[in-house]
Each structure stands twice: as C-alpha cells, then as structure tokens.
Amino acid sequence: MGRLVERLPDEVTSDEATAFGWPVARMLHARSYVLSRVGDPQGAEAAAAEAIAAYPPWKVRPIAQIELHRAATAVRMGDLEGGLGHAGAVLDRLDAAHHTMFVRGAAVRVLEALPAVEAARAPAVKQYRERLALSPARPTTEA
C-alpha cells in the first residue's frame, strides 16, 4: 500500500479534506488498523507510532482512533486491564464533541478484540461496556 501511495499524484496525497484523498498519514492510519486486527503486536505498535507521528497534534480524532488500535492490540494479546484502561483513558482525554461514530467504532473494536468468551465476563469488560453506553456517537463526515 505504501508503494501505491508513493505513486499517487500530489492532488490526491495532499487532499486531507475529502474521502478521495490519500495523504501519507491516512495510509499509515490504515496500516495501524490492519496490523492491530491481525494480532502482530510489534508491527502494530510500530505502525501506530509512525501514524501518530504523521498527524499534527491538533488532529485529535484520528490520533485517538490509533490509540484505540493500541488498546485493541493489548486486549487481543490478553492484557484486558491494560488495554481497556488505555481505551478508557483515550476516551477520557478526548472532548465529548470528538466522540464521533468513527472514534466510537474504534472504541467498540477494542471489545471485539477480546480473546475468549470467558474474558467478556471480566469486571473491566463490564465497566468498559457501561462506559460506551454513556454517550451516543455523533454522526460526522470527519474521521
């Protein structure tokens, strides 16, 4: 994917405002998501760090999503307390106005990373589920 993005015209890689653009940060974000889903903890961490570094600090929504990728990776690897704690902290730091459907989708995917049915009954999981039920997702066109 990185090689393809390198070959895209500047009008596509410089377009950060529309869904038709593919700036490098968006490609790195996608890489972080994929590696967090396939269970490659070292690759996922490296991809998350690279993606976060590619965004300016004021891009809080995509950065929060990537931090939630990190939380999902921790949960997938069996660190329920650490992963769910990290996810909760990410959501706490993010102003409620930024809890969009994209951010909430990433927050829900942390639960989807649970390694076993038994883990779903853990107290930390129950608390996280309750937390997600508190505020509704806001529809938006911005990721």
Residue pairs with C-beta under 8 A, 6 or more apart in sequence:
1 27
1 30
1 31
2 27
2 31
5 13
5 22
5 24
5 27
8 22
12 20
12 21
12 22
13 21
13 22
13 23
13 24
14 21
14 23
15 21
15 22
15 23
16 23
16 25
16 26
24 54
25 51
25 54
25 55
25 59
25 62
28 47
28 50
28 51
28 54
29 51
29 54
29 62
29 65
29 66
31 47
31 50
31 51
32 44
32 47
32 48
32 50
32 51
32 66
32 69
33 65
33 69
35 43
35 44
35 47
36 44
36 47
36 48
36 69
36 70
36 72
36 73
36 76
37 72
37 109
39 73
39 76
39 77
41 73
41 77
44 69
44 70
44 73
45 70
45 73
48 66
48 67
48 69
48 70
48 73
51 62
51 66
52 63
52 66
52 67
55 62
55 63
57 63
60 94
60 95
60 98
61 94
61 98
61 100
61 102
61 103
61 142
61 143
62 143
64 90
64 91
64 93
64 94
64 98
64 103
64 106
65 102
65 103
65 106
65 143
67 86
67 87
67 90
68 87
68 90
68 103
68 106
68 107
68 109
68 110
69 106
70 86
71 83
71 84
71 86
71 87
71 90
71 110
72 83
72 87
72 106
72 109
72 110
72 112
72 113
73 83
73 113
74 82
74 83
74 86
75 83
75 84
75 87
75 110
75 111
75 113
75 114
75 115
76 83
76 113
76 115
77 83
77 115
78 115
80 114
80 119
80 122
80 124
80 125
81 124
83 110
83 113
84 110
84 124
84 125
84 127
84 128
85 124
87 107
87 110
87 128
88 128
88 131
90 107
91 99
91 103
91 107
91 131
94 103
96 135
97 138
99 135
99 137
99 138
100 137
100 138
100 139
100 140
100 142
100 143
101 137
101 138
101 139
101 140
102 140
102 143
103 137
104 132
104 137
105 137
107 132
108 132
110 128
111 125
111 128
111 129
111 132
114 120
114 125
119 125
